[in-house]
Amino acid sequence: MKKRIRNVVLFMMVFVLTAIPVLSGCGQAKTEDVVSQKEEIEEVKQNQTAPEIPGLTYEKMLDLEYAEGFDVFYYKDGYVLVDVHDSAKYLAVPEGLDVPEGLDEEMVVVPKAAETIYLAATSAMALFDSLGCLDAIKMSGTQASGWYIEHAVAAMEAGDMVFAGKYSEPDYELLLDQGCDLAIESTMILHTPKVKEMIEMLGIPVFIDRSSYENHPLGRTEWIKLYGALMGKDEEAAAFFDTQTVIIEELKDFPNTEKTVAFFYVSTDGTIVVRKSKDYIPRMIEIAGGKYVFENLENTESESAAVSLTMEEFYATAVDADYFIYNSSIDSEIKSVDELIGKNPLFAEFKAVKEGNVWCTGKYLYQATDIVGNLIQDIHLMLTDENQEAMTFLYKVN
């Protein structure tokens, strides 16, 4: 009987939502740049006041070093407010405590230390793993074969984590059966607003991860502090983040090599997809001691960091780049230079190809939000031709 009722509810929601129209939704200079960014963040924080929440007493604000995409405010009795900029505010309510009355109707209420999470934002899995909270992820938006995080694969193979449909086609009945208390989505969910509405109509709050919009690589990793606050693991998050900042400290006084790097992949339609200049990948290259070949490239079409170029546009800027890094986290890995040239014969004319300086990322890169500092170290080793067998993400393409 319970299953029949649930099916009727789902049918009614599908009917209602389908009637709603779809909504569209370097050395010293390098060190000074990092310091300048941190000072700018601190200035913004000092000018910011904590949101007033009826019935709650404000205590403190989370100290952030690199992340610019969110703020966290702590209130008495364990309440936590997460403000994800350009998105939404989320109030995490501890178990057994009441939701404050008179909340702003735009405020999203989520359970603190949620125990039954549907995770469709792949970049967050590694952060939950590093926090020791993987057992809270009961449902995944990715099949076991799509994960490169060892503990996530093991959990799915053991049945502790189940596939509940990808972000655009979740299994709503399974979410109900499992008692899902939080859905964590990437910004891809904004392209399917009906799905987000459906999940919310089931009584499941939706949190949208925007870590990919961070401009600094450690800003992306610092989202571990956001999830630490939501899961009641603040100390663990801070301790883990400190281990990643060590890599930045080790490289901060290294003089820039002035060697240029192109980071890209070839899409199925033949266009070359690169990163805009103000993105965490170019910042990684800079910190590692190189120069991103595209100095002032912007995305005029959307907020995405990915920019599509014709081969002619790519050639005009990158033909003399010293190094190629092929991004296989989106496309398939390449095993040889001939395979790259097979995508477009013009690649044979590029300096990096002629001099044998073509590298490729492993598929694990995009999911490894917790150890992005290791990619900085890899790029540094690539540029300096040192200890390359110690690389985590990069391998040389022969």
N, C-alpha and C positions, 0 to 999 in steps of 0.2 A: 504493500500500500504506500509506504514511504517513497519507494522508487517511482511509483505512478505519479504521486504528487509532485515530485521533483521534476519529472519529465514534462508535466503540464506547465510548471513554472518556467522552465526553459523555453517551451514552445511559445508562451505568452511574451517572454522577453524578446525572442527572435522576431515575433510579429510586430511588437512595439518599435523595436529598433530599426527594422527594415522600412518602417514608415517615416523614419527621420532622415533627412538628407545628409549625405556624408559631408563632414566639415573638413576644410583644408588646413588643414592645419598650418787661443786667444789670449790667454795670459791675464794680465791685470784688467784689461777692458772687459774680459768675460766675467771675472770676479765682481767687478763693479756693477755689471749688468744684473747679476743675481742679487747683489745687495740692494740695488735700486728697486728691483721688483718687490723684495720683501718689505722695504720701507714704504712703498706705495700701498701694499696690502695693510700694513700696520696703521697707516694714516686713515684709510677707509674704515678700519675697525674702530678707531678711537672716535670717529664721528658718528658711529652707529649706536643706537640705543636698543636695548632688549625689548622685544614685543611684550606688551602688557597682556596677561591672560587672567581673566576674572577668577579670583579665588586662589591663584598661585603666587608664590613668593620667589622672585628671581634671585639666583645665587651667583652664577658666573657664566662666562662665555668661553668656549673652547679656543685654545691657542693654536693657530694654524701658521705654518711656515711658508707653504707654496700654493696651496689650493685657493682658488678664487671663486669657485663655483658654488660654495655653500658656506653657511655658518651654523653653529650649534650653540644653543642656549640651555643652561641647566636651571631647573627650578626645584624648590624644596620637595621632599618626599620622593625624589627620583624621576619626576616628570622631565622630559627632554623635548625641546623644540628644534627641529631641523628645518632651516630655511634654504631650499635649493633655489638659487637665483634664476630668474627668468622661467620659473616652473611653478613650484608650490611650496607651501609650508606644511610640515608634518609634525603633529604632536604625538609623541610616544608616551603611552599611559601604562604605568606599572600594573602588573596583575593584582587584582583585588581592590584597586583604587578607582574612583569614579571619574568619568569624563567631565571636566569643568563645564558648568552651565554658561551660556552666553558666548560661546566661541564664535568667531567669525565663520560664516557659512562656507567660506572657501578653504578653511583649515581641514586638512585630512588627518583623521585620527587613526593611529596605528598602534598595535600592541607592542609594548617594550619587551624585548627578549622573545620575539615571536618563535613559536615552536614548529610551525607547519608552513613553510614558505614554498611558493612556486617561483622559481628563479628562471626568468627568460632573458636576463641581462648577463650574457656570458662573462663579461669583464669583471663581474662581482664575485664569481665563484672562487677565484684564487684568494680574494680578500677574506671571505668567510673561512676558507681553509686555513689561512694563516692565523686567524683569530681563534681557531679551534671550535668553530661553530658550524661545521659542515653538517652535523647531525640535524640542524634545524632546516636544512634544505631537503624537503621530502619529495619535491617534484621539480623536474627540470624541463626547460624548453628545448633542450638539445639531447639527441640520442647519445648513448654511451660511446658510439663510434665517432662522434663529433667532438668529444672531450679529449684534451691533452693534459689534463690535470689528473695525476695518478689516483688521488684519493676520491675524486668525483667518479672516475671510471669504476673503481672498486666498490663504491657505494651503490652504483647502479647495477653492477653485476651481482651484488649481494641482495638486491631488492630493497635496500634501505632508502634508495632514491629511485623514483620511477619517471619515465617519460610521460609528460602530460600534454603533449602537443606543442608545436612551436608557437612563438608569440602571436602570430596572426590567426592561428587555428587551435586554441587551447581546448582541452577536453573539459568542458564545464562540469559535466557530471562527475568526473574524477576529482575535480577541485572540491566539489561538495562532499563527495564520499570521504576524501582525505581530511576534511575539516580545515581546509586552507585558511590561514589567518592573515596572510600578506602575500601580495604578488609584486615581485621586483622586475621591472621592465626596463629595456633600453629605450632610447628616443624613437626607435622604429615603431613602437606602439602608436605613436602620434600619426602614423600613416594609415592606421586602421582604428579610428576612433570608436567605431561600433563595438569592437572587441573590448576596449577599455571600459566602455559603458556597461557592457554585459557583465564583466567581472565585478564591477562596482554594484550592479543590481543584485548580485548574489550575496552582497554584504561583505565583500572582500576588498580591503583598501589596496590601492595601486600606488606603488612608489616608482618614480621614474629616475633612473640613474643617468646622470649627465657628465660622468667623469671623462668621457672622450672629448669634451669641450675644453678641458684644461690646457693651457698653453705651456705649462712647465711639466716635464715628465714626472717629477716627484709630486706635482699637484695631483696627478692622476692616482698615484699610489697613496696619497694622503687621504683619499676617500676611505681608507681603512679606518680612519678616526671617526668618520660619519657612521659607518656600520658598527664600529665599536661602541659608539654612544647609543645606537638603537638596540644593540644586543646586551648592553650592560658590561662591555668588555673594554672600557676606556684605557686601563693600564696596559692591557695586552696590545692594544692597537698602537699606543704611543711607543712601547718598547720595540715592537716590530718595525715601525716607521724609522726609528732611530738607526736601526741596522742598515737601512737603505741610504740614509743621508751620509753615512760614512764614505760611500763611493764618491759622492760629490766632493766631499772634503779632500779626498785623496787626489782628485784631479784639478782642484780649483787653481793651483799655482802652475799648472802645466802650460807652457807657451803654445799658442795656436800654431798648428803646422801650415796653415793657409791652403791646405789641400781641399779640393772641392768634392762634394759628394751628391749624387743624385739618388733619391729614394723613390721607387716607383713600381708599378706593375702594368701589364698590358691587358686591357679588358677584352672581352669576347668580340667587340666590334672594332678592335684595332686601335682604339684611343689609348693614350698613355695617361695613367692616373697617378698623380703626384700629391704631395701635401702642400697646403698653403704655408707661407713663410712663418706666420705666427701660429705655430702648432708645436706640440710636444716633441715630435720627431726631429724637426730642425733644431730645436733646443738641445736635444740629446747630442746631435752631431757637433754643435757648437761647444758644449761642455766637454765632449770627448777630445776636442782639439782640432776640429775640422770646420769647414764652411759649407752650408747648404747652398747648392748651386743656384737656387731660385731665391733671390734676395728680397723681392717685394711682390711676391705672388699672392693674390687674394682670390677668394671665391665670391664672385659677384652674383651667383645664382642662389646660394643658400648659406646656412650657418655651417654646413659640413666642412671639415678640414680637407676633404678630398677634392682635388681639382682635375678635371679632364682636359687634356691637351691633344691636339692633332700631332702626328709624328713630326710634321714640319715645325710646329711650335716648340716641341720638346727638343728637336735637333738644334734649333737656333740658340738655345741656352746651354744645353747639356752636352754638346758634341765634344767639348774640351774638358769635361768633368774628369777628375782624377780617378774617382771610384764610382762604381755602380753598386747599389744595394737593391736587390729585387725583393719586393714585398710579397712573400708567399702566404702570408696570413690571410690574404683575400683571394689570391689566385693560387694555382698549384705551384709546387716547388719546381725549379729548373735544375737539371743535373749537369748540363753542359752549356758552353757558350754557343755551340751549334743550335741548341734548342731555343736559345734567346734569338739568334739570328733568324731562325725559322719563323718566329713571330713577325719579324719585319727585317728584310735584307739590309735595310739602312743601318741597323745596329752595328754592322761590320765596320762602319766608318767612324765610330766613336772612339775617342782616345782610351777610355777605360777598357773597352773590349780589345783594342789593339795591344795594350800593355798588360793584359791579363789581370786586371783589377776588378773583376766581377764577383760579387758576393751575393748570397741569398739568405733570407731569414728562414727559420724553421716555422712550421705551422703553429707552434705553441705560442708565438709572440703575442698575439692580440689577447689571449686568455691570461697571460702572465702579468697581470696588473700589479702583482705583489713584488715582483723583482725587476721592474723596468730599469733599475740602476745597473743591472747586469748587462743590458744592451748598450748602455753608455760605455761600460768597460770594454765590451766587445769591439765597439767602433774605435775606441782608443787603441786597442791592440791591432786592429786592422790598419789604422793610419800610421802606426809606429813600427809595424812588422815585428811585434814582440809577442812571445808566448801564445801564439794563436791556437795552440791545442787546448788552451784553457777556456775557450769561448763557450758561452751558453747558448746563444741564439744564431750566430752567424756561421756560415761555412763558405769556403771559396769554391767558385764554379770554374772548372777547368775546360 
